[in-house]
Amino acid sequence: MTFEEFVVARLGALLRYATALTCDPHQADDIVGEVMVRANGRWRRIAAMEQPEAYVKRMVLNEFLSVRRRWARVVPMSHEQLDDRAGGVDPYPEHHDRDDLIRRVATLPPRQRAVIVLRYFEGHTHDEIADLLGCRASTVRAHASTALARLRVEATTVGEIR
Amino acid sequence: MNDNMLRDALTTIADRAHDPGPVAARITARTRVHRQRRGLLVAAAAVAGTTAGTAVLLGRTPRVVSDPPSVSPPVSPSISPLPAPTGTRVPLLFRAAWMPTGYAETARDATLPGAPVRQARSWQRGDDVIHLFLHPRTEEELAGRTTSTIGGRRAWLTDNPGQPLQVHLDAAEGMLLGIAIDKAGDRARTAQRIAASIEPDGVSECAVSLALGWLPDRLTGTVTASLNGTRTDWSESLILESGQGRLDVSLAREVSTPKGEPATLRGVPGTVFMGGEIKDCGDAVVPPTDGPPATCRGRVASSARIELGGSRILRVTTWAEVTRDELIRIMNELVVGPEPDVSWLPR
């Protein structure tokens, strides 16, 4: 698969993934754009891998988690901005619960949010997430547990994550 | 709330992703520029040529990194004895007297005098990184944090172990010093121990061999110097954040094939690529079925580059509107001084 074919086939999925991670489609564009330019420079090596998309997704994840990048860009959001963000995500004002949940997902620290996205959006196991984040599965569980507590997910409904 | 609600919420967030068409167009434009930077291995001997119209001598820019790389600058004996050009040096205001075992400093960033102070220092051990960030104080950043005193300085702590920025210290004169630990674990204790060891520096510098020479009058703003890497392979840059757009000057080891128009820059063969507004996204834009027509937004950077030998590429990249002549003049009048002190970088 050429780089151009990969872009055509997978860019939409990568943008969705990055948007779920960042909760910000503009930042997602930025991260995916940056990653794809870098991936282009080493595409022969990436294309030769068993799962090029998994590798690129890992690059997206690393870029999202880069402290240096966040330091350069992070602008604290007010509650009003968070409200706007949630409103922009969901055009149906009657979905208050989902609005609340989205707001809380957006305020999770990046690593916790990454764990939640990798678990519930990407469907990875804890061991796979540990491999992606370069930490132990127990750390992933701790992140997931803390994040879910913050999201107020009822323990009885999340037995599978234990 | 249950798992399905969480999945539903994440899907809703993901649904907000932008249309890939314009994003693909911007990636295509950027990768085209990237590809144009490959190849063109200019003979190192050509580097000794003099710069047309300027007093800056390339031969005095000892950026040659041979294989095996040499730290000491090879200076051509044929160079005329003009005053040596100087790069950019910014004193760093704080240092950490303690770091966990095995960490080595790998990056320094600092805004140049005249702009609000923003400095960053990074230490690395494998993939784990620790940062010190010095920047103007904002109350928002401190909201929700517990106040304390560490090392005689007022400190703000987070009780969130997932937060890399564990400690903020009052650095006086309206400045904050943030300590961020990338690796999860006992971040709080490590950050507090580092915080207790913070002391004024003033001796260490963020030094690069580059200095901006001529710039169009409209390109003014904050300039940040940056250096990172190892003693044998490092990158240095100056980044101008202007209201008109960003301008980057970088010097780094790189193997790439430029495809821009050939041009003589600083007296040696180089390339110039003129970017601009993205006006035609071609097939990358999917016409909407309703609503206003899709437009491509964004700007492709213009760039000029030469090789200084040893695969060291000197590049000017800007997203600001500049003419070709201006871009060439910016490149020609850049000051490239002696190699900076990289003895603080790891081997």
Chai-1 contact restraints between the chains, C-beta under 6 A:
chainA,res_idxA,chainB,res_idxB,connection_type,confidence,min_distance_angstrom,max_distance_angstrom,comment,restraint_id
A,V7,B,A24,contact,1.0,0.0,6.0,A-B,restraint_1
A,L11,B,P20,contact,1.0,0.0,6.0,A-B,restraint_2
A,L11,B,A24,contact,1.0,0.0,6.0,A-B,restraint_3
A,G12,B,P20,contact,1.0,0.0,6.0,A-B,restraint_4
A,L15,B,A17,contact,1.0,0.0,6.0,A-B,restraint_5
A,L15,B,P20,contact,1.0,0.0,6.0,A-B,restraint_6
A,R16,B,A14,contact,1.0,0.0,6.0,A-B,restraint_7
A,R16,B,A17,contact,1.0,0.0,6.0,A-B,restraint_8
A,T19,B,A14,contact,1.0,0.0,6.0,A-B,restraint_9
A,T19,B,R16,contact,1.0,0.0,6.0,A-B,restraint_10
A,T19,B,A17,contact,1.0,0.0,6.0,A-B,restraint_11
A,A20,B,L10,contact,1.0,0.0,6.0,A-B,restraint_12
A,A20,B,I13,contact,1.0,0.0,6.0,A-B,restraint_13
A,A20,B,A14,contact,1.0,0.0,6.0,A-B,restraint_14
A,C23,B,I13,contact,1.0,0.0,6.0,A-B,restraint_15
A,P25,B,R16,contact,1.0,0.0,6.0,A-B,restraint_16
A,P25,B,A17,contact,1.0,0.0,6.0,A-B,restraint_17
A,P25,B,H18,contact,1.0,0.0,6.0,A-B,restraint_18
A,D29,B,H18,contact,1.0,0.0,6.0,A-B,restraint_19
A,D29,B,V23,contact,1.0,0.0,6.0,A-B,restraint_20
A,G33,B,R26,contact,1.0,0.0,6.0,A-B,restraint_21
A,G33,B,I27,contact,1.0,0.0,6.0,A-B,restraint_22
A,M36,B,I27,contact,1.0,0.0,6.0,A-B,restraint_23
A,V37,B,R30,contact,1.0,0.0,6.0,A-B,restraint_24
A,V37,B,T31,contact,1.0,0.0,6.0,A-B,restraint_25
A,V37,B,H34,contact,1.0,0.0,6.0,A-B,restraint_26
A,N40,B,T31,contact,1.0,0.0,6.0,A-B,restraint_27
A,V67,B,H131,contact,1.0,0.0,6.0,A-B,restraint_28
A,V67,B,P164,contact,1.0,0.0,6.0,A-B,restraint_29
A,V67,B,A180,contact,1.0,0.0,6.0,A-B,restraint_30
A,V67,B,D182,contact,1.0,0.0,6.0,A-B,restraint_31
A,W71,B,F133,contact,1.0,0.0,6.0,A-B,restraint_32
A,P76,B,E140,contact,1.0,0.0,6.0,A-B,restraint_33
A,V89,B,T12,contact,1.0,0.0,6.0,A-B,restraint_34
A,V89,B,I13,contact,1.0,0.0,6.0,A-B,restraint_35
A,V89,B,R16,contact,1.0,0.0,6.0,A-B,restraint_36
A,D90,B,T12,contact,1.0,0.0,6.0,A-B,restraint_37
A,R98,B,A9,contact,1.0,0.0,6.0,A-B,restraint_38
A,L101,B,A9,contact,1.0,0.0,6.0,A-B,restraint_39
A,I102,B,A9,contact,1.0,0.0,6.0,A-B,restraint_40
A,P109,B,G162,contact,1.0,0.0,6.0,A-B,restraint_41
A,P109,B,Q163,contact,1.0,0.0,6.0,A-B,restraint_42
A,R111,B,G162,contact,1.0,0.0,6.0,A-B,restraint_43
A,Q112,B,G162,contact,1.0,0.0,6.0,A-B,restraint_44
A,Y120,B,L6,contact,1.0,0.0,6.0,A-B,restraint_45
A,Y120,B,R7,contact,1.0,0.0,6.0,A-B,restraint_46
A,Y120,B,L10,contact,1.0,0.0,6.0,A-B,restraint_47
A,F121,B,L10,contact,1.0,0.0,6.0,A-B,restraint_48
A,T139,B,A184,contact,1.0,0.0,6.0,A-B,restraint_49
A,V153,B,M1,contact,1.0,0.0,6.0,A-B,restraint_50
A,T157,B,N2,contact,1.0,0.0,6.0,A-B,restraint_51
